[in-house]
């Protein structure tokens, strides 16, 4: 384990475990629009990135139907939960150096909490994803207009 991974895990250990519970899921759904061009909320509907359905407690790089995970992600040993997803959304390259996600991170803790609250509800087994969040053909994905706002 390299030094940056140790630092990331130490940071995660001190994060409040209720971050997603404190967020506003409606605001998080709006922020998810930047994720929707690459990530589906429907089980095994993979796009550029893997489906986020049933994400909580899934091993990073562990969705069998998605074959394009980076070696860094597959070998990270991380399991997705409130704390690891918060750190991932804050700075994916810091948490898992060498991963191939192009997202630079969402620096605002409140907006991360909102997005986590939405994702926690929307990715649960049996949850019907909101149709507005599933428009993967929208302009303004992670690298577009809204994505630039999320990099703050």
Order of alpha helices (4+ residues) and beta strands (2+ residues): alpha-alpha-alpha-alpha-alpha-alpha-alpha-alpha
